[in-house]
Amino acid sequence: MTDNKKIDKQIAEALNECFESMLIKNEPIDSCLARYPQHAAELRPLLVTMKRALEASALSPDSTFRARARYEFRNALYDNVSRKTRPFLAWRWATVVSTVGVFLLTSTGGVVAASSSSMPGQPLYQVKRTIEDVQLTLTPSQAAKARLYATLADRRVGEIMYAAQKGDVNLTEDLTRQFATNLSMVSAIIAPSRSLTFGGGSKQAVAPSPDGSPEQSTTVTSAIGATNVPSAPPPAINVVPAPTPTIVAPTPPTVTVTQVAPVPTATFAVPQPTITLSGITDPALLKLLQQYSVKNIAELMSILDKVPPSVKTALLAAIQAVTSGYGQILGT
């Protein structure tokens, strides 16, 4: 057994033991890490991620659930150790993500549904992000993964609006970067040789403003002054009745109607625009991106005058990133 595999097995055993202690005994992380000081640096971030997700979901598992969870966790953990092909540390994160996903996706449906609309800083937001990681990990198809990344980019825009309306500049900027990352992943699947550029360039975000040209108004003033003109007496008018005219109706012309043969109607097949993903045609992705583009740009612009002045610059940068990103990926 190589040194790396030996260390992997040791960490797997420690992670499994700590997981059971956290799940069954509600043992604190520090107490668990004290038994494995040589691996504490690697175990801590993994255990913290698991603990936050479990706490946020407010799980109260019964004995049957605990037994199944322990079984599933051990299987996933040691399966990753035995057949890992990913870099030295990557499999550990994948194991934690997939294991927490088992909890959230199979045992807490109500929590999962509630977390989907949670925002940064709210109790279930960590669950929402963990589920997103699980979905990305478990999505094998490149076409489906591109659609998922597009959906995640759309979610980040909603969170950008939330952060901007709260006046949180740093969070607005951070979420804008996350949006750019998700949309860049879509681009990487569609066209691996092309990269998106967010911010700068020739496209500038412009705040919505009324028409710059002032309204031209014309004031019409009467040039005729008030003049006193003596009134003349009205002339006498003799009314003579007019003679009654005689009207002769003309003879209507004869109209000859010639029947014209109908022109045959030609039917043309109009090709629909598509995006090709590694040889797979996926019009669903194109439609999704077009819908998100229109919706997200309009919604961001709609709050520009409603956010605190301190966050307007960050929001304008977000609008520029969203407009530029969708424009490049859609070729508009």
C-alpha positions in Angstrom: 0.0 0.0 0.0 1.4 3.4 -1.0 1.8 6.2 1.6 -1.0 8.2 0.1 -3.4 5.2 0.2 -2.4 4.5 3.7 -3.1 8.0 4.8 -6.4 8.0 2.9 -7.5 4.9 4.7 -6.6 6.4 8.1 -8.5 9.6 7.3 -11.5 7.6 6.1 -11.6 5.7 9.3 -11.3 8.9 11.4 -13.9 10.6 9.4 -16.3 7.6 9.7 -15.8 7.5 13.5 -16.3 11.2 13.9 -19.4 11.1 11.7 -21.0 8.4 13.9 -20.1 10.3 17.0 -21.6 13.5 15.7 -24.7 11.7 14.4 -25.4 9.5 17.4 -23.8 11.3 20.4 -23.9 14.8 19.1 -20.2 15.0 19.9 -18.5 18.4 19.3 -16.0 18.6 16.5 -13.1 19.6 18.7 -13.7 16.7 21.0 -13.6 14.3 18.0 -10.5 16.0 16.5 -8.6 15.6 19.8 -8.5 11.9 19.1 -6.9 12.4 15.7 -4.5 15.3 16.0 -2.3 14.1 13.1 -5.3 14.5 10.7 -7.1 17.4 12.4 -6.2 19.9 9.7 -7.8 17.8 7.0 -10.7 16.5 9.0 -11.9 19.9 10.4 -13.2 21.5 7.2 -14.9 18.2 6.2 -16.6 17.9 9.6 -17.6 21.5 9.8 -19.3 21.3 6.4 -21.2 18.2 7.5 -22.2 19.7 10.9 -23.4 23.0 9.4 -25.6 21.2 6.9 -27.0 18.8 9.4 -27.7 21.6 11.9 -29.3 23.8 9.3 -31.6 20.9 8.3 -32.7 20.4 11.9 -32.5 16.6 11.6 -33.7 14.4 14.4 -33.0 11.0 13.0 -34.6 7.9 14.5 -32.7 4.7 15.1 -33.6 3.2 11.7 -32.4 6.3 9.9 -29.2 6.4 11.8 -28.4 2.8 11.0 -29.1 3.4 7.3 -27.1 6.6 7.3 -24.1 4.9 8.9 -24.3 2.1 6.3 -24.5 4.5 3.4 -21.7 6.7 4.7 -19.3 3.8 5.2 -20.1 2.4 1.7 -19.5 5.8 0.0 -16.4 6.5 2.1 -14.6 3.2 1.6 -15.7 2.9 -2.0 -14.0 6.3 -2.7 -10.9 5.2 -1.0 -10.6 1.9 -2.9 -11.3 3.2 -6.4 -10.4 6.9 -6.2 -9.1 8.3 -9.5 -9.4 11.9 -8.5 -6.7 14.1 -7.0 -5.5 13.2 -3.4 -8.0 15.6 -1.6 -10.8 15.8 -4.1 -12.5 12.5 -3.2 -12.9 13.5 0.5 -14.9 16.5 -0.4 -17.0 14.5 -2.9 -17.7 11.9 -0.1 -18.8 14.6 2.3 -21.0 16.2 -0.3 -22.6 13.0 -1.4 -23.2 11.8 2.2 -24.8 15.0 3.3 -26.8 14.8 0.1 -28.2 11.4 1.2 -29.6 13.0 4.4 -31.0 16.1 2.7 -32.4 14.5 -0.4 -33.9 11.3 1.1 -35.0 12.2 4.6 -35.9 15.9 4.8 -38.0 16.7 1.8 -39.7 19.6 3.5 -36.4 21.1 4.5 -35.1 20.8 1.0 -38.1 22.5 -0.4 -37.9 25.3 2.1 -34.1 25.8 1.5 -34.6 26.4 -2.2 -35.8 29.9 -1.6 -33.5 30.7 1.3 -31.1 33.7 1.0 -27.5 34.3 2.3 -27.4 34.6 6.0 -30.7 32.6 6.5 -30.6 29.3 8.4 -31.3 27.0 5.5 -29.0 28.7 3.0 -26.1 26.3 3.7 -28.5 23.4 3.0 -29.4 25.1 -0.3 -25.8 25.4 -1.4 -24.9 21.8 -0.2 -27.8 20.4 -2.3 -26.5 22.3 -5.3 -23.1 20.7 -4.8 -24.8 17.3 -4.5 -26.7 17.9 -7.7 -23.6 18.9 -9.6 -21.7 15.8 -8.3 -24.5 13.4 -9.3 -25.3 14.9 -12.7 -23.3 12.8 -15.2 -24.6 14.3 -18.5 -22.8 17.3 -19.9 -26.0 18.7 -21.4 -27.8 18.3 -18.0 -24.9 19.8 -16.2 -24.9 22.8 -18.5 -28.6 23.4 -17.7 -27.9 23.0 -14.0 -25.1 25.6 -14.1 -27.5 28.0 -16.0 -30.1 27.5 -13.2 -27.5 28.1 -10.5 -26.4 31.4 -12.3 -30.1 32.4 -12.3 -30.3 31.7 -8.5 -27.2 33.8 -7.9 -28.9 36.8 -9.6 -31.8 36.5 -7.2 -29.4 36.5 -4.3 -27.5 39.5 -5.8 -30.8 41.4 -5.7 -31.4 40.4 -2.1 -27.9 41.5 -1.0 -28.1 44.8 -2.9 -31.4 45.7 -1.4 -29.9 45.0 2.0 -27.1 47.3 1.2 -24.4 44.6 1.5 -21.7 45.7 -1.0 -19.2 42.8 -0.3 -21.9 40.2 -0.6 -23.2 41.7 -3.8 -19.8 41.6 -5.3 -19.1 38.1 -4.1 -22.4 36.8 -5.5 -21.6 38.5 -8.8 -18.4 36.6 -9.0 -20.3 33.4 -8.3 -22.7 34.2 -11.1 -19.8 34.7 -13.5 -18.3 31.4 -12.4 -21.6 29.5 -13.0 -22.2 31.1 -16.4 -18.5 30.4 -17.4 -19.1 26.7 -16.6 -22.0 26.7 -19.1 -19.7 28.3 -21.7 -17.0 25.8 -21.0 -19.4 23.0 -21.9 -20.8 24.7 -24.9 -17.5 25.9 -26.3 -14.4 24.8 -24.4 -12.1 27.0 -26.4 -14.0 30.2 -25.6 -14.0 32.1 -22.3 -16.4 34.7 -21.2 -15.2 38.2 -20.1 -17.1 39.9 -17.4 -16.8 43.6 -16.8 -14.8 46.2 -18.7 -14.7 46.1 -22.4 -16.8 48.1 -24.7 -20.1 47.3 -23.0 -20.8 49.6 -20.2 -23.6 49.3 -17.7 -25.8 52.2 -17.9 -28.3 53.2 -15.3 -31.8 53.5 -16.6 -32.6 57.1 -17.1 -35.2 59.1 -18.9 -34.5 60.4 -22.4 -31.6 62.9 -22.3 -33.2 65.4 -24.6 -35.4 67.8 -22.7 -39.0 67.9 -23.8 -39.5 70.6 -26.3 -42.6 72.6 -25.4 -44.1 75.3 -27.6 -46.1 78.1 -26.0 -48.4 79.7 -28.5 -49.3 83.3 -27.6 -52.0 85.1 -29.6 -50.6 88.0 -31.6 -53.9 89.6 -32.0 -54.6 92.3 -29.3 -58.0 93.2 -28.0 -59.5 95.7 -30.4 -62.8 97.6 -30.0 -64.5 97.4 -33.4 -67.9 99.0 -33.7 -70.6 96.5 -34.6 -72.3 97.1 -37.9 -76.0 96.3 -38.3 -76.5 93.0 -40.1 -77.6 93.4 -43.7 -81.1 92.4 -44.8 -81.2 89.1 -46.5 -83.9 88.0 -49.0 -84.3 84.2 -49.0 -85.3 82.8 -52.4 -86.2 79.1 -52.5 -84.0 77.0 -54.8 -85.6 75.0 -57.6 -86.0 71.3 -57.0 -83.4 69.4 -59.1 -84.3 66.4 -61.2 -82.0 63.4 -60.5 -81.6 60.6 -63.1 -80.0 57.4 -61.9 -77.4 56.1 -64.3 -77.7 52.6 -65.7 -75.3 50.3 -63.7 -72.5 48.8 -65.7 -72.3 45.1 -66.5 -69.5 43.3 -64.5 -68.0 40.1 -65.7 -66.3 38.0 -63.0 -63.6 35.6 -64.1 -62.7 32.9 -61.6 -59.0 32.7 -60.8 -57.4 29.4 -59.9 -56.1 29.4 -56.3 -52.3 29.8 -55.8 -50.8 26.8 -54.1 -49.5 27.5 -50.6 -45.8 26.6 -50.1 -44.8 25.2 -46.7 -41.3 25.9 -45.4 -39.6 24.2 -42.5 -38.1 27.0 -40.3 -34.9 25.7 -38.6 -34.8 26.3 -34.8 -31.6 27.7 -33.3 -29.8 25.2 -31.2 -26.7 24.8 -29.1 -24.5 21.8 -29.6 -22.9 20.3 -26.5 -20.2 17.7 -27.3 -22.3 16.4 -30.2 -25.6 16.7 -28.4 -28.2 19.2 -29.7 -29.9 20.8 -26.7 -32.5 23.5 -27.6 -33.7 23.3 -24.0 -30.5 25.0 -22.8 -30.8 27.8 -25.4 -34.4 28.5 -24.4 -33.4 28.5 -20.7 -30.6 30.9 -21.2 -32.8 33.2 -23.3 -35.5 33.3 -20.6 -33.0 33.9 -17.8 -31.2 36.6 -19.8 -34.4 38.7 -20.3 -35.7 38.1 -16.8 -32.5 38.7 -14.8 -31.5 41.9 -16.7 -35.0 43.3 -16.3 -35.2 42.5 -12.6 -31.8 43.9 -11.8 -32.6 47.1 -13.6 -35.9 47.4 -11.8 -34.2 47.7 -8.3 -31.5 50.1 -9.3 -33.4 53.1 -8.0 -34.5 51.2 -4.9 -31.2 50.2 -3.4 -29.1 52.3 -0.9 -26.7 54.7 -2.7 -23.7 52.9 -1.2 -24.4 49.7 -3.1 -25.3 51.2 -6.5 -21.8 50.9 -7.9 -21.7 47.2 -7.0 -25.2 46.7 -8.5 -24.2 48.4 -11.7 -21.2 46.1 -12.0 -23.5 43.1 -11.5 -25.8 44.4 -14.2 -22.8 44.8 -16.5 -21.6 41.3 -15.7 -25.0 39.7 -16.3 -25.7 41.7 -19.5 -22.2 41.0 -20.9 -22.2 37.3 -19.8 -25.5 36.4 -21.4 -24.7 38.5 -24.4 -21.5 36.6 -25.1 -22.9 33.2 -24.4 -26.0 33.8 -26.6 -24.0 35.7 -29.3 -26.2 38.8 -29.0 
